[in-house]
């Protein structure tokens, strides 16, 4: 027997009229949206536009998971936030904006960092999970939690001028591990903070994710499952790649080895977080580093950039140990253990990872050069080339 969708309120008929006139969607499709639930992992460049369109479309329940606050560098692409929101929790601001856009929507706020201890509990209550993360440990964690719970994972990623999107659902197709069985070596793929990103790029990829989410909730159209969509903003071109389920996949293959969530930072080669380590790595500004050097303070400056970057620019007196080699060459720094060690890269992302590694290995006085060599060029020594 076909289930009849309950009638909408008059104000809902007015709000969703353009959906109701679509024969493929209609009243039943709109009701499915109102009864649907979506969890957005990350309220950043991808999460912001995706959340806006999902709320506008009438998705009844939206979860926002993010433990970050709004910073000035977010405003170039994270369109839920304004200058007045600087320093506020992203989930709080996002909730206000979404409810102002559509009071039909219930917004769940999770002011937390996703980890193996909370992922399954949080994901369990939602129909669809949208991956708006920007790091490999959380992408693998999101994938594995979705596989274990039998949830569709609407994937998106961005870098510089390019992005990609897909739908992973191990119940009937490949998962993220089928595409990327192993993470790249630590530091080999720069973050958006280090490599940059065109501000409008996440909007394009996020709208693909939002479109796929609406299709999953309503059952209309053909999803991106089994396909990877690649977008090049400079060429304004889209390419599609076929994806196959990997029979040897360790979590969704014929003989799965993973039956529970694991240590994803360890899996991705990142230093483990130890209980006695600070949650925030101590930072040193370029101006403060210059002042300390001029005052004669004993400082060991470590450059963790790649060889190609070293040829372009360097800070005089820095010791060069590329991030991928730091773990194996850490013995070279043992003699500096009691000195102040300041680590730098291009913008500060890779050097933060390096600083965490050194702190985890027992080096007591480690700081990250805030803004990296770029800040040094801009505020201390303009003769150091920018790139």
C-alpha positions as CSV (number, residue, x, y, z in Angstrom):
1,X,0.0,0.0,0.0
2,X,1.4,3.4,-1.0
3,X,2.0,5.7,1.9
4,X,0.3,9.0,1.7
5,X,2.3,12.1,2.5
6,X,0.6,14.4,5.0
7,X,-0.4,17.7,3.7
8,X,1.9,20.7,4.0
9,X,1.0,23.9,5.9
10,X,0.0,26.9,3.7
11,X,3.3,28.6,4.4
12,X,5.2,25.5,3.4
13,X,3.2,25.3,0.1
14,X,4.4,28.8,-0.6
15,X,8.0,28.1,0.4
16,X,8.5,24.9,-1.5
17,X,6.2,25.7,-4.5
18,X,9.0,25.3,-7.0
19,X,9.7,21.8,-5.7
20,X,6.1,20.8,-5.7
21,X,5.7,21.7,-9.4
22,X,8.5,19.3,-10.4
23,X,6.7,16.0,-11.3
24,X,9.8,14.0,-10.3
25,X,9.7,15.5,-6.8
26,X,6.3,16.8,-5.9
27,X,4.6,16.6,-2.6
28,X,5.9,13.1,-1.7
29,X,9.5,14.2,-2.5
30,X,9.2,17.3,-0.4
31,X,7.8,15.4,2.5
32,X,10.8,13.0,2.3
33,X,13.1,16.0,2.6
34,X,11.2,17.3,5.6
35,X,11.5,13.9,7.2
36,X,15.1,13.4,6.2
37,X,18.2,14.0,8.3
38,X,21.8,15.0,7.2
39,X,25.0,15.3,9.2
40,X,27.6,17.7,7.9
41,X,31.1,16.8,9.2
42,X,32.8,20.2,9.1
43,X,31.2,23.6,8.9
44,X,33.9,25.2,6.7
45,X,34.3,25.9,3.0
46,X,32.3,22.8,1.9
47,X,29.9,22.7,4.9
48,X,28.7,26.3,4.7
49,X,27.2,26.3,1.2
50,X,26.0,22.7,1.5
51,X,24.2,23.6,4.8
52,X,22.5,26.7,3.3
53,X,21.1,24.8,0.3
54,X,20.0,21.8,2.3
55,X,18.2,24.1,4.8
56,X,16.6,26.1,2.0
57,X,15.4,22.9,0.4
58,X,13.6,21.8,3.6
59,X,15.8,19.0,4.9
60,X,14.1,18.5,8.3
61,X,17.1,17.8,10.5
62,X,20.6,19.0,9.9
63,X,23.6,18.1,12.2
64,X,26.6,20.4,12.3
65,X,29.8,18.9,13.7
66,X,32.8,21.3,14.1
67,X,34.9,22.4,17.0
68,X,36.4,25.5,15.4
69,X,35.8,29.2,15.8
70,X,35.4,31.8,13.0
71,X,38.7,33.4,12.0
72,X,39.4,36.1,9.4
73,X,41.0,33.6,7.0
74,X,37.6,31.8,6.8
75,X,35.7,34.7,5.4
76,X,37.0,34.4,1.9
77,X,35.0,31.2,1.3
78,X,32.9,30.2,4.3
79,X,29.7,32.1,3.4
80,X,27.7,31.4,6.6
81,X,30.0,33.8,8.6
82,X,30.6,37.5,8.7
83,X,33.3,39.9,10.1
84,X,31.1,40.4,13.2
85,X,31.3,36.6,13.9
86,X,35.1,36.5,14.4
87,X,36.0,34.4,17.4
88,X,32.5,32.9,17.8
89,X,31.9,29.1,17.5
90,X,31.1,28.1,14.0
91,X,28.3,25.8,15.0
92,X,26.6,28.6,16.9
93,X,26.7,31.0,14.1
94,X,25.7,28.5,11.5
95,X,22.7,27.4,13.5
96,X,21.5,31.0,13.7
97,X,21.9,31.5,10.0
98,X,20.1,28.3,9.0
99,X,17.2,28.8,11.4
100,X,16.8,32.4,10.1
101,X,16.7,31.0,6.5
102,X,14.2,28.2,7.3
103,X,12.5,27.7,10.7
104,X,11.2,24.3,9.5
105,X,14.7,22.9,10.0
106,X,15.9,21.4,13.2
107,X,19.7,22.1,13.6
108,X,21.8,19.9,15.9
109,X,25.0,21.4,17.1
110,X,28.1,19.3,17.9
111,X,30.8,21.5,19.2
112,X,33.3,18.7,19.1
113,X,36.2,17.2,17.2
114,X,35.2,14.0,15.4
115,X,37.1,11.0,16.7
116,X,36.9,7.2,17.0
117,X,35.1,7.6,20.4
118,X,32.1,9.6,19.2
119,X,31.8,9.0,15.4
120,X,29.5,5.9,15.5
121,X,27.1,7.5,18.1
122,X,26.8,10.8,16.3
123,X,26.5,9.3,12.8
124,X,23.8,6.7,13.8
125,X,21.0,9.2,14.0
126,X,21.3,10.5,10.4
127,X,20.2,9.3,7.0
128,X,23.1,10.8,5.1
129,X,26.6,11.9,6.1
130,X,28.2,14.8,4.1
131,X,32.0,14.8,4.3
132,X,33.3,18.4,4.4
133,X,36.6,17.7,6.1
134,X,40.0,18.9,5.1
135,X,42.4,16.3,6.5
136,X,43.0,12.6,5.8
137,X,42.6,11.2,9.3
138,X,39.0,12.5,9.5
139,X,38.2,11.4,5.9
140,X,39.2,7.9,6.7
141,X,37.3,8.0,10.0
142,X,34.2,9.3,8.3
143,X,34.4,6.6,5.6
144,X,34.9,3.8,8.1
145,X,32.1,4.9,10.4
146,X,29.7,5.2,7.4
147,X,30.7,1.7,6.2
148,X,30.2,0.1,9.7
149,X,26.8,1.8,10.1
150,X,25.6,1.3,6.5
151,X,25.3,5.0,5.7
152,X,25.9,6.8,2.4
153,X,29.0,9.1,2.5
154,X,28.7,12.2,0.2
155,X,32.3,13.0,-0.3
156,X,34.0,16.3,-1.5
157,X,37.5,17.7,-1.4
158,X,39.1,20.9,-2.7
159,X,42.6,22.2,-3.4
160,X,43.8,25.4,-5.1
161,X,41.7,25.5,-8.3
162,X,40.5,21.9,-8.3
163,X,37.9,19.8,-6.5
164,X,36.3,16.4,-6.6
165,X,33.1,14.8,-5.4
166,X,31.5,11.3,-5.2
167,X,29.0,9.2,-3.2
168,X,30.4,6.3,-1.3
169,X,28.0,3.6,-0.1
170,X,29.7,0.2,0.7
171,X,26.3,-1.6,0.7
172,X,26.1,-1.3,-3.1
173,X,29.4,0.2,-4.4
174,X,32.9,1.3,-3.5
175,X,33.9,3.2,-0.4
176,X,36.6,5.9,0.0
177,X,39.2,3.2,0.8
178,X,38.5,1.5,-2.5
179,X,39.7,4.7,-4.2
180,X,42.5,5.5,-1.7
181,X,43.6,2.4,0.1
182,X,46.5,4.2,1.8
183,X,46.9,7.8,2.9
184,X,49.7,9.9,1.3
185,X,52.9,10.4,3.3
186,X,52.6,13.0,6.0
187,X,53.3,16.5,4.6
188,X,53.3,15.4,1.0
189,X,49.9,17.0,0.3
190,X,49.8,20.7,1.5
191,X,46.7,21.8,3.3
192,X,44.5,24.7,1.9
193,X,46.3,27.0,4.4
194,X,49.6,26.1,2.8
195,X,48.6,25.7,-0.8
196,X,45.7,28.1,-1.0
197,X,42.3,27.7,-2.5
198,X,40.1,29.8,-4.8
199,X,37.4,31.2,-2.6
200,X,34.5,30.2,-4.8
201,X,35.7,26.7,-5.5
202,X,34.2,25.1,-2.4
203,X,30.8,26.4,-3.4
204,X,30.9,24.5,-6.6
205,X,31.9,21.2,-5.0
206,X,29.5,21.7,-2.0
207,X,26.6,22.3,-4.4
208,X,27.4,19.0,-6.0
209,X,27.4,17.4,-2.6
210,X,24.1,19.1,-1.7
211,X,22.5,17.9,-4.9
212,X,23.6,14.4,-4.4
213,X,22.2,14.5,-0.8
214,X,18.8,15.7,-2.0
215,X,18.7,12.9,-4.6
216,X,19.6,10.3,-1.9
217,X,16.8,11.5,0.4
218,X,14.2,11.7,-2.3
219,X,15.2,8.8,-4.4
220,X,15.2,10.8,-7.7
221,X,17.8,10.7,-10.4
222,X,21.1,8.8,-10.7
223,X,23.6,9.3,-7.9
224,X,27.4,9.7,-8.2
225,X,27.9,6.3,-6.6
226,X,30.6,4.5,-8.6
227,X,31.8,7.7,-10.2
228,X,34.3,10.4,-9.2
229,X,33.6,13.9,-10.6
230,X,36.7,16.1,-11.0
231,X,36.3,19.8,-11.5
232,X,39.0,22.2,-12.8
233,X,38.0,25.9,-12.2
234,X,40.8,27.3,-14.4
235,X,39.7,25.3,-17.4
236,X,36.0,25.3,-16.3
237,X,35.9,21.6,-17.1
238,X,34.4,18.5,-15.5
239,X,35.8,15.0,-15.9
240,X,34.2,11.7,-14.7
241,X,36.1,8.6,-13.6
242,X,34.5,5.2,-13.1
243,X,35.1,3.7,-9.6
244,X,35.0,0.0,-8.8
245,X,34.5,-1.8,-5.5
246,X,37.9,-3.2,-4.4
247,X,37.5,-6.9,-3.4
248,X,40.6,-6.5,-1.3
249,X,39.3,-3.4,0.5
250,X,40.2,-3.9,4.2
251,X,36.7,-2.6,5.4
252,X,34.2,-3.3,2.6
253,X,36.0,-6.1,0.6
254,X,35.4,-9.8,0.5
255,X,37.4,-10.4,3.6
256,X,37.3,-7.3,5.7
257,X,40.0,-6.8,8.3
258,X,38.5,-3.7,9.9
259,X,35.5,-4.3,12.1
260,X,35.9,-1.3,14.5
261,X,37.2,2.3,14.3
262,X,41.0,2.6,14.7
263,X,43.6,5.2,15.4
264,X,43.3,7.4,12.3
265,X,46.1,9.8,13.1
266,X,48.4,6.9,13.6
267,X,47.1,5.3,10.4
268,X,47.9,8.5,8.5
269,X,51.4,8.7,10.0
270,X,50.7,11.6,12.3
271,X,52.1,11.6,15.9
272,X,49.8,10.4,18.5
273,X,48.2,12.9,20.8
274,X,49.4,12.3,24.3
275,X,47.5,13.4,27.3
276,X,50.2,15.6,28.7
277,X,50.7,17.5,25.4
278,X,49.1,21.0,25.0
279,X,46.0,21.0,22.8
280,X,47.5,24.1,21.1
281,X,51.1,24.1,19.9
282,X,52.9,27.1,21.2
283,X,53.5,29.7,18.5
284,X,56.1,32.4,17.9
285,X,55.5,35.3,15.6
286,X,58.0,36.3,13.0
287,X,58.6,39.6,14.8
288,X,59.1,37.8,18.1
289,X,61.6,35.4,16.5
290,X,63.6,38.4,15.1
291,X,63.6,40.1,18.5
292,X,64.8,36.9,20.2
293,X,67.6,36.4,17.7
294,X,68.7,40.0,18.0
295,X,68.8,39.6,21.8
296,X,71.1,36.6,21.4
297,X,68.7,34.0,22.6
298,X,69.9,30.4,21.8
299,X,67.3,29.2,19.3
300,X,67.4,26.2,16.9
301,X,65.3,27.1,13.8
302,X,64.2,24.0,11.9
303,X,62.9,24.3,8.3
304,X,60.6,21.4,7.3
305,X,59.7,22.5,3.7
306,X,60.5,20.6,0.5
307,X,63.8,20.9,-1.4
308,X,62.1,22.9,-4.2
309,X,60.9,25.5,-1.7
310,X,64.3,25.8,-0.1
311,X,65.8,26.8,-3.5
312,X,63.3,29.7,-3.7
313,X,63.7,31.2,-0.3
314,X,65.2,30.4,3.1
315,X,65.7,32.0,6.5
316,X,69.4,32.4,7.3
317,X,70.6,29.9,9.9
318,X,67.7,27.5,9.7
319,X,68.4,23.8,9.8
320,X,66.7,21.9,6.9
321,X,64.9,18.6,7.7
322,X,61.9,18.0,5.4
323,X,58.8,16.9,7.3
324,X,58.6,13.4,5.7
325,X,62.1,12.8,7.0
326,X,61.7,14.3,10.4
327,X,60.7,11.1,12.2
328,X,63.7,9.1,10.9
329,X,66.2,12.0,11.5
330,X,64.9,13.1,14.9
331,X,68.3,12.0,16.4
332,X,69.9,14.9,14.7
333,X,68.1,17.2,17.1
334,X,68.8,15.4,20.3
335,X,71.8,17.7,21.0
336,X,69.3,20.6,20.8
337,X,66.8,19.1,23.2
338,X,67.2,21.8,25.9
339,X,67.3,24.7,23.5
340,X,64.3,26.5,22.2
341,X,63.3,24.8,18.9
342,X,61.2,26.8,16.5
343,X,59.8,25.0,13.4
344,X,58.8,26.7,10.2
345,X,57.4,25.9,6.8
346,X,55.6,28.0,4.2
347,X,52.5,29.1,6.1
348,X,52.6,27.1,9.3
349,X,50.6,24.0,8.6
350,X,53.3,21.4,8.1
351,X,55.4,22.9,10.8
352,X,52.6,22.5,13.3
353,X,52.6,18.8,12.5
354,X,56.4,18.8,13.0
355,X,56.1,20.6,16.3
356,X,53.5,18.1,17.6
357,X,55.8,15.3,16.6
358,X,58.7,16.8,18.5
359,X,56.6,17.5,21.6
360,X,55.3,13.9,21.4
361,X,58.9,12.7,21.4
362,X,59.8,14.5,24.5
363,X,61.3,17.8,23.3
364,X,60.2,20.3,26.0
365,X,60.6,23.6,24.3
366,X,59.0,23.6,20.8
367,X,57.2,26.4,19.0
368,X,55.7,26.9,15.6
369,X,56.6,29.9,13.5
370,X,53.2,31.5,13.0
371,X,52.6,32.3,9.3
372,X,55.8,30.5,8.3
373,X,58.4,32.0,6.0
374,X,55.7,34.0,4.4
375,X,55.2,36.0,7.6
376,X,59.0,36.4,7.9
377,X,59.1,37.9,4.4
378,X,56.2,40.2,5.0
379,X,57.1,41.5,8.5
380,X,60.8,41.0,9.0
381,X,63.0,40.5,5.9
382,X,61.4,41.5,2.6
383,X,64.6,40.3,0.8
384,X,63.4,36.7,1.4
385,X,61.5,35.8,-1.7
386,X,57.8,35.1,-1.5
387,X,56.3,32.3,-3.5
